[in-house]
Structures are given as structure tokens and as C-alpha cells.
Amino acid sequence: MNKVLTKQDVNRAGLRWMVMPMSSFCYEAQFGQAVVYALAPALRKLYPDDDDYLAAINNHFKYFNTQPYMCQIVLGAALGMEEQLGRAGAETIQDFKTGVMGPLAGIGDTLFWVVIPTIWASIASPMALEGNATGLILWTLFGIALTLFRLKFFEWGYNLGTRLITELKSTLQVLTDACSILGLTVVGALIPSVVSVQVPLTLNFATGTSMSIQEQLDKIMPCLVPVLLTLICYKLLGKKKVSMTWLVLVVLIISILGSALGILG
Amino acid sequence: MFGLTAIQLFLIILLTELIALDSGGPQTQVISKPLVVGTLIGMVLGDTAQGMFIGATLQLMSMGVVGLGGASVPNYVITTIITVIVAIQSGQGYEIGLTIGLPVGMLYVNLDILHKILNGYVMRWSQKLANEKKFKESISVLYLHLVLMSLKFLLPVLIVLLAGQAVTQTIVDAMPAWLFNGMTVAGKILPVTGMAMLLNYMPVEKNFLYLCIGFVMYAYMGVGTLGVAIIGFGLAFKYYYDQTHQVAAASAAGNAGGLEDE
């Protein structure tokens, strides 16, 4: 095995990945440009010949997208493969990148974009609403720790290469499922805790008695209105393919109408 | 400019630029979220408590609103910046701020789509230069992405700031009570959209039981979200343990069966 790249070259590529993954996102190649930007100096060192270098660059311009933190591991491994296999490995490298994209996006999105922010927000936000910044500070410290931890991701990928990904892949589905269980348990509690809308409507009868609709609803089930609203939005976003922007607009209109009519408050 | 001092204006623009570079680059989960941004802008404007309150409210609204796989979603961080500025500088509070901030955050979706289309042109340019063997230029062109990303965040904020207090005040004065009340209700319902999006990303049908457990613990038993998270972690760990030890258990069971046969 011929080692051309130094530790600095590898770390530099890892840091360069963090410069523009989302800034350079385009519909055709998604993260393609960010991959080229990250790997370019290292690839230049591996391929002093202009034509080889160009071929490598064009290979990495191709469609690539997985969760950005996971990209660090994949690209680290891809760089390791470039060093070991050279130009002969072009197809292997491309197959490897596209092959791990899906499964790693599954776990990365669930864990880093959904479960972790959901749990922290559900702890820190209610505290902040009461003027307590403890949760906010803890979340920030966690964010810094996570970032420092992530600085190692690229190097791991490079050192362990495809081995790491294969090992990861075997426990991947189980880990994703476990994360979903934690996430869904928390979301179950979040729906009643953050959706605080009620029905302030009171029916007055001729006999002089009155009936609060909210009290009647509470007898059926606590937080019935939030649960029903969540169900409706879930169906609209999922089955009906309504976009988020339209959904927010619809909610605004329903809120305005509902409050004007005294149904929602 | 909403009676902002030069230093306040500078700090707001600096923070917005930092958020743009973080959201486009390392995505550290440190600054680019409504709770932190609201608190920081509040601090700059001299009302940290209100900034934190608005940030927390918008954080809850934005939960689950993540643009996975390149989807464009409303930007609640930009909403937070504008909501806090308008709320504090007009002295009229959160609902008024949200009336301006929320539409801007939603219009951002169009800017985002435009940005991702323009990025395609930058890529073709960069690839063309590479094919002409102008390798240095090919990489330099990519820095345009950072400029576009910064514009995507700075423009909405600057336009609202430039339109300034006069325009905002006109909108606010013209705002009838029903709209004001409607925004208050919207603030209570909007978290639903995030929850619904979260659920669409997760295997709800397969794991419906856990959703029920979390709901019952909070709504019927009054356990706080941290307590629910601990139970959720326990359940997740049990699942993980069972699955990873299944292979070992299965072979052990196979051995036991073998002994009985003898």
C-alpha cells in the first residue's frame, strides 16, 4: 500500500468538506460540488497527471447526497480508496459512494436532524419560556462537543476505509430503529406539551345553564384538539403531498378564522 | 432602521452572516437555531428575556421542519431574527413581530429554490473550467456559493430593516384585532406542522405503541418531557440489546433443542 497523503492532507480535506455542503447544493448533483471542493487538493497530490486528475474530479462532480455528518465518513473512506486503488478504482469508488448513500442518510437524518434536536428543543424551550437559560446553555455546550467529535469523522473514514462502513451497515438498521423508538416516545409527549390550542366556546342554554366545549372534550381525552390537528397535518403532508409552505398558510388561515369565530383560542 | 444604533446594526448583520456560513457549511447545531438566535438578538437589543421567550416559541414551532434531501422549507431562523427585532424595537411584542417575521420566513422558500437553481449554473461553469484544465479557477469559482448563501440570508433581513419602522408601523397600525388574535392562535397551532413532518420521517405505523406511551405519560400522568425521554431511551436500548443479542440467543436455543433430542 502506497501512502502518498499525510495526516495534514487528510485533515485538510475533512475541514474543507465543512465549508460549503449546503451552500453549494444544487438539484442536479446535490453535494457534488462540495465533494470536489473538499477533495481537490488531496486528489491533485494523488494524481500529478492532468488527465488523471480531471477524470477523478469529474467522477466526484457526480450526484452525491447523504446526511452531511455521514458524508465526512464516506468521503474519508473514498479518499482512502483513491489512494489505494488509483484511477483503476474509479468505478469501485463511485459504486461505494452511491451504495452507502441511502442507508447512511437514513440513520444520519433520523439521529442528527430529528431525534437529537427534538429532544434538546423539548427540554430547553419550555425552560426558556419560563426565563430559565439552563437548557439553552446545555444544548449549546452539547453542540460544541458534537462539533469537536465530528472533526474526527473524516479521519475515521479514511483510516478504516470500507471496513468501517460495512461494520456500521450491519448494525445500522437496528440503530435507526432504536433511535426511532426514542424519537417517537418523545414526540408522543411533545404533541400535548407544545400544542396548546383550546376551544374557548361556551354554549349558553335558555334554561340559564352553560356548557364549556373544552370541558366536554377533556372528558373524552386530554389534548384531543392537538391530537386531531396533528393527525390531519400528518395525512396532508404524507398521503396528500401538501408542501410545508402551503400547510403553514392553511394553518394561518384556519387560526384567523377560528379565533374570529371564537372556536379556537 | 428601527432606531437601531450603528453597533446594533453591525452585530445583527454579523450574526446573520455567521448563521448563513454555519447553515451552509459545518451545520454545528450551536448557533443556527431559533432559541439561540432569539436570545442573541435580544441581547444585542437590550431585552434578552423577550428575545429568549420569542426564540423558544419559534423553536417549538420549527421543530421537525428540516429540509431533508434538498427540500425547501420555511426558514424559522430568519423568522426569529425579524420577529425579535420588530417585537422589541416597536415595543409591541411578539404577535406583532410574528406578523412580519413569519411571512418573510415563508418567502425564503422561493429564495432557496432560486439559490439551488443558480448553484447548478455555478457547477457547470466550474466543470467547464476544469475540462479546460484551468484547475485553480475551477475551484475558485466555487467560492461564489458562499456569496450566494450569504445573500440568501442577508437580503430578507436587510430589506425588512431598510423598509424600516415606517412601513412596519403602517402594517401594524392597519392590522385589525382579528388578525392579531389569529396570529396568537397560529402560534399555538403551528407546532403541529412540525410534529406532522417529524412523524412523516419516522416509522409511525411500525412503532405506534411508543407514540402512545409518550402521549399517555405526558397527557394523563403528567410526566415531564425529560422523564419521557428517559423512558424512551430505556425502550430504545432494550430494542437495540434484544436485536444485537438475538443471534447469540438463537444459537443457544438451537443447542438446547439439540440436547433434548438426545
Interface residues (C-beta under 8 A of the other chain):
Chain A: M18 V19 M20 P21 M22 S23 S24 F25 C26 Y27 E28 A29 Q30 G32 Q33 V36 Y37 A40 R44 D50 Y53 L54 I57 N58 F61 N65 P68 Y69 A105 D109 T110 F112 W113 V114 I116 P117 T118 I119 A121 S122 I123 A124 S125 P126 A128 L129 G131 A133 L136 W139 T140 F142 G143 I144 L146 T147 R150 T171 V174 L175 D177 A178 C179 S180 I181 L182 G183 L184 T185 V186 V187 G188 A189 L190 I191 P192 S193 V194 V195 S196 V197 M221 P222 C223 P226 V227 L229 T230 C233 Y234 L236 L237 G238 M244 T245 L247 V248 L249 V251 L252 I254 S255 I256 L257 G258 S259 A260 L264 G265
Chain B: L21 S23 G24 G25 P26 Q27 T28 Q29 V30 K33 L35 V36 T39 A49 M52 F53 G55 A56 T57 Q59 L60 M63 G64 V65 V66 L68 G69 G70 A71 V73 P74 L102 M106 V109 K116 I117 N119 G120 V122 M123 S126 Q127 A130 N131 K133 F135 S138 I139 L142 H145 L146 L148 M149 W178 L179 N181 G182 M183 T184 V185 A186 K188 I189 L190 P191 V192 T193 M195 A196 M197 L198 L199 N200 Y201 M202 P203 V204 N207 Y210 L211 C212 I213 G214 F215 V216 M217 Y218 A219 Y220 V223 T225 L226 V228 A229 I231 G232 F233 L235 A236 F237 Y239 Y240 Q243 T244
